[in-house]
Amino acid sequence: MKHILFFAALLVFSSNGSAQSLVDSLTQQLTAIQQASILSGFGVAIITQEDILYEQGFGYADIANKTLYTPQSVHNIGSVSKTFIGVSIMQLVEEGKLSLDTKINDILPFRVVHPRFPNADITVQHLATHTSGIRDARIYGFGTYILEDDWAEIKDELRGMAKLQARIIRKNKMQALSDFLKDYFTTDGQFYKRKNFTKTEPGTHYEYSNIASGLAAYVVELVSGQPYDEYVRTNILKPLNMQDSAWKYEDIEGAKLASTYHPKGAKFPRYSLITYPDGGLRTCVHDLSRYTQEMMRGYDDKSDFLKAESFQTMMDSHFKDEDEGAGIFWAINRRGYIGHNGADPGIFTMIEFVPEEKIAFVLMTNCSAHTNKKSFASIIEVWRAIRTYARKMIATEE
């Protein structure tokens, strides 16, 4: 079933020579980009509300073993994971268990107080729109990454920046999300500092915060009565038939797991995150396309996954800065495009849909493309190519 949508789309295009020519031309262009780049591999999808028009992988999921990158290649997606926190929050709002105006200290087992504004309440909406006054302190850098591979077995295989970063994170110890958050936010916690908070009052200033996102996921845990990973599996991944998506390596079919790389092919070892809800979901282009398609349909009141007003609330701007608007863990740019991106060691991910044109795009790469000008330029080239061809495809269908 996982290949049917893609091949069905190709069959539709086959009935129209010019449409098939577009598909072939896009594949040739993306192949050429990958071969000329320092990207290990990547996958893309072009989606409408009804179909996945194009879905293909390029390069390698594993360079050493010459395993091709396909739409079923699985790796973590970084901060695109945060959009699942947004969906979870809106589900709980619909159930009447939560509201966006809920004060987080009415839920948490420990108090989170902005030291400069101790009387200002932090709400769920503040966390979800990155306006809580909570910032990522230095500990967030590499202090929340946990090396999954055995250091003694991999250290001689690593090189360059990959080896340096792995050497740093190998000393970290896994901690429960709740324990880490308590250590970060309570005054007697080992990671607590005034610098964990901005100089601005909650609700008045946008500052992107991974830690605040983890705190929002913990709120979901407490309100739902389920561990966050289990909540998402039961209420999002399973209903949307995202069969190759999970938070843990052991829950993914081994043959589908892609290796991850720094630009120029330096392999990065497997790792997990203490604050896993903010960036630790592992999925593939095909599953992420299913998810993005459902979000796009819902925004246009064509999904029963959430109520229409919930989709609108989640994806409308609640706070604007100079560059973009903040939805409930979704970003809205100046043109009104809705989406998110994700960047972590060994990966880069982008999803976006254009409400007016009713079309969406997915891009995943098992390379930390954002850390290198040349690799990032290749990603931008890929993104422009799929946008251009998407519009041509739709025009051909019409």
N, C-alpha and C positions, 0 to 999 in steps of 0.2 A: 504493500500500500504506500510505502514511503516514496516510491519513484513514480507513482501513477500520475500525480498532478503535473509533474514536470513533463513527462512524455505525452500526456494528454494535451498540454499546451503546444508542444511541438507538432502534434498531429493537426491541431487547429491551424497553426501557421503553415503547415505543409500544403493546405488547400489554397493557399495564397502565395504565389511565388515570391512576390516582393517582401512579404512578411518573413518567409523563411530565409530570404536573402539577408534581411536585417539580423536575424538570429545568428546566422553564420558569420556575418560581418562583425557583430559584437564579440562573438567567441574568438575570432581571429585577432581582434584588437586587444582583448584582455589577455590572450595568450602571449602576444607580443610584448605587452607591458610587463607581465610576470617574468618573461625570459630575459628582458633587458634590465630588470630591477634586482635589488638585493633582498627582495621579499622571499621568504621560504615558501609560503603558500597562502592562498586566500580563497574565499567563496563569496558569491554575490547572489542576490535575488531581486527580481522586479515583480511587484505584487499589485493586483487590483483587489477590490472587495470580493470578487468572485473567483479569481484564478491566481496562481503563481505563473506569471508569463515567462519568466526566465529564471533558471536556477542552475548554477554551475560552479565547479571548483577548478582551481588552477594551481600549478606547482605541487609542492609536497607537504603531506601531513607528517612524514618522517623522512628526512633527507638521507640518512644513512641506509635505510632499508628501501628507499625509492618508493615509499607508499604515497600514492597520489592523494592530494587534498580534494575531497568531494563534499557535496552538500550535507553528508552525514558525518563528516569529521567533527569530533567533539573536543572542545577546550573551553576554558573559562572566558567569560565575556566582559569582565571588569564592571564598570559602573552602570552599564545597561541593566545589570541586576537590580538596581535601585527602583526601576519602574515596576518591578514585581512587589516592592514594598507599597508603592502607590496603589496598585490594584488591591492588595490585601487590606489596606486602610479603607478603601471605598467599599469593599465587601462588608467589613465590620460596621461601617456607617449605615449601610442599607439594613443590616440586621438590628440596628438600634443599640449596638454594644459600645459605640464610640461616636464622637462627633469631631469635626475639625477644630472646634473651639474647646475641646476637652483639655483641661490643664494636666500636663504630664505628671505633676506631683500628686494629682488625685489618683494616679494609677501605680506609679513606681513604688517599690519597697524602700527606696532611699531617695533623698531629696536632691534635686538639681537646682542650684541657685546661682544666678549670675552675680558674681561678687561685686560688680559695679552698680548693679540695679537689683538689689535683693528683694524688692517688693514687686518686681515685674514678673508676671506669670509667663511661662513658656508653654505654648499650646502645641497640639499635634500639627496644626497647620504651619506653625513656625518651623518645626522640624522638617516637614515635607516640602517647604518652599525655600529652605536654606536661609531663613531669616531669624533663627533662634538665638543668635548671639553666641553660638558654640562654634569653635574653630578647631581644626586639626593641629595639635601640637606636634612637637618633634617625634614623640613616641610613635605617632601614626606612620611615619615614613616607612621604615622596615621593621618596626617593632611588633607589627601585627601579622607578619608573614611567618608561616611555619613550614620548614623544609620537610617534605614527605619522603624524599629519597635518602638513603643512607650515605652520609657524607664520605665515609671511608671508601665506599664503592664507586662514587662518582667524581671525587675531587680531581683525579688525574685526567678525566675526560673533559673537564670544563676549562674554559679559557676566557681571557679578557674580562669584560664587565660582568658577564654571567658568573664567572668564578668569584669575583669580588663580592657581588651581591649575595650569592649563595653562602659564602663564608660568613657574611654578616648575619643572615637569618638562621643559620644552623644552630645558633646559640639560644634562639627564642624557644620558649616552652608554651605548649598549648594551654589555653585558659578558656573557661566558659565565657561566652559573650556577656552574661550578666555580671560575672566577677570582674571582667576587664572594665566594663562600664562603671561599676561601683568604684573601682580603683581610680578611674579617670575623673569622676564627677564629685566624689565626696571629699571633704577637706582633709580627712585622715588617710585617703587613698594614696598608694605609692606613685601614681602618675598625675596626681592633682597639682595644678598650678593655675595662677590667675590668668596666665597666657592661654589657657584652654578656652578662654572666652574673649570675644571682641570688646572693643571699647564703646560699642553702640548697644542701645537698648533692644531687647527682643522685639521683632516685628518691624524694625525701622531700617534695616540694612541687609543686603544680600551678600552672603559669603558662603560659597560652596563648602559643605562640610560632610565628610565621610563618617565621622564619629556620630554626628547628629542623625545620620541615616541609620547607623547601627542601633542607636537609641530608639528610633521610630520602630524598627523591626522588633526590638525588645518589648515595646508597648503592644505590638501585635501579639506577641507571645502571651503576655499577661492577660490581655483582654480575651483572646481566643481560648486560652487554656491549653495550647499546643506549642511545642517547640516550633520556632519559626520555619525551619526547613521542612518539617512535617506539614505545617499549615499550607505552605506553598505547593508542596507535592500533591496534597489532597484536594486543594481548592482551586489550583490554577493549572499545574502541569498535567495532571490526570484528566480533568475535564476537557482540556484543549488537545489531548492526545499527543503531548510532547514526550514521546516514548524514550528519546535519547537525551533527556535533560535531567540533571540531578546536581546535588551539592557535593557529593562525595565521589572520589575516584572509583571506589568499589561498587558503586551503583550504576556504572557505565560499562557497557560491553567493551572489553579490553581492546579488541581489534579496531574499534572506532575512535579510541583516544588518540588525538594528535599530539605530537611533541611540540614544544614551544621554543622560540628562538629569539635571540637578539639579531638585529640586522647583520648581514654578512655571514649568517649561518652558525653563530655560537649558540649551542643548545642550552636552554635554561632548565634546571631540574624541576620536578613537580613540587608544588607548594599548596598550602591551604591558608586560610585567613581566620584569625580569631574573630574579626568583625566580618564574617563571611556574607551577611546579607547585603553589604554595600558593594560587593564586587566578585563574589565567589561562585555564582551559578555557572555550571558547565552545560553547554548545549551546542547545537550545530545550526548551520544556515537553514536547513529545512524546518526544524522545530521553531527557530526564531521567526521564520517567515509565517508559520501558522499563528504564532502569538501576535505578531505585528498586524497581520491581516484581521484578526479578531478585534484588535484595538481600533483599527481603521473603520471596520464595519460598525462597531459600537458607537464611535463618534458621530456616525451618520445615522444613528438610530436603526441599525439593521442587525443587532445582536441582542440576545437575551442573557448574555454572560453577566452583564451589569445593566442596571436601568440606564436609559438614555441620559437622564440628568446627572447620573454618577460619572459617566464618561465625559460629559461636558465639564463638570466640576474638576475632574482629574486633569483634563487637558486644556483648560482655559487658564489664562495667566492670573495669578493672585498677587503677584508682586513683579514689578518691572525694574530692571536696571538699564544701563545704557545699551547693553548688547542683546539681552533676551529677557523673555518673561518666564516666570517660574510657576509651573503647574504643580500638581501633587506628585512630585518626583518625575515629572516630565518637563522638558524644556521647550519653549516656543520662541523661535527666532524672529527677527524683524519682518520677515516675509510671511509669518504665520505658519511656517513649517513646524511640525511637532515631532520630537524624537529624543534621542539621548546617544551619547557615545561612551566608550569605556576604554581605559588604557591601564595596563599593568605589565610587569615583566613578562615578555614573551607573547603578548597579545595586543590587538587593537580592534575595536568593534564600533560600528555605527548603524543605527536604525533611524529612519525618518519617513514621515508621510506628509503628503501635501493635500490638505483637505479639499481645496478647490478643484484639484485635478483627480482626486480619488485614486491616488497611486502612492506606493510606498517602496522603499529600498532597504535592503539589508546588506551589510558588508562585514565579514569576519576575516581576520588574518591571524595566523599563529606566529606572528612576528611583532615585536614591540616597535612598530613603525614610527611611533610618535617621538622616539628618542634620536632619530637620525634624519637630517634634512632630505637626503636622497630617497630614503624609504618612504618618508611622509609625502614627498612630492609624487611618488608612484601611487600612493593611496588616493591622493587628490585626483590624479589622472584617471584612476579606476572609477572613482565616484562620479566624475564629470561624464565619463563614457556611458555609465549605466543610466544616468539621468537623461542624456541626449537620446540614447536609443529607446528609452522607455516612451518618450513622447512620440517618437517616430512609429513605434509599435502600435500605440493607441490610435494615432492618426490613420494607420494602415487598416486597423480593425474597423474604424468608422467608415 
